Amino acid sequence: MSETYSAFDISPVPVPALDAVAPELFRGLYGMPMFVTVPTPDLPASVDFWIRGLGFFDLFTIPGRLTHLRRWAFQDVLLVSDDRPAEATALSVSFACVLSQLEEIAAACEEMLPGCTTGPRMMPWNSVELEVRTPDNTRVIMTAARPYDPNSVEAEYLRSIGIEAPGA
């Protein structure tokens, strides 16, 4: 017996579809169930990249100290001023988007920081992912779910590891 159940009604992520529409940026206040803290030696440059490149907005700023960024509900990032140079890491943070946003995000990021993106590429778990290395050296994965096709290679892969189709 499984203790999991469908809870998609609490998620801002739309049902995967080729024409899925991204939800509006979420400006409401809530108790954050999770957020990422990113130290950066150049707070203004990082804020600019996350906003113009990745599509976040400035929810609030404490000048010279931190900026709270957000996209959709539950996609919160705190950029904090830190004098140490940012080191590259294998650790990543992933944010959901819709398929139609991937090329736009890649183009915006590449315009600001040439060579900072990899992909987008198809993943065996039925998503398309774009990897972005930000100026603060954060490895951001923008991930968009694809519509589920029960006859696809991805569906077979998911079944092979014990994941059944939604509603199956």
Secondary structure, 3 states (H helix, E strand, C coil): CCCCCCCHHHCCCCCCCCCCCCCCCCCCCCCCCCCEEEEECCHHHHHHHHHHHCCCEEEEEECCCEEEEECCCCCEEEEEECCCCCCCCCCEEEEECCHHHHHHHHHHHHHHCCCCEEEEEEECCCEEEEEEECCCCCEEEEEEECCCCCCCHHHHHHHHCCCCCCCC
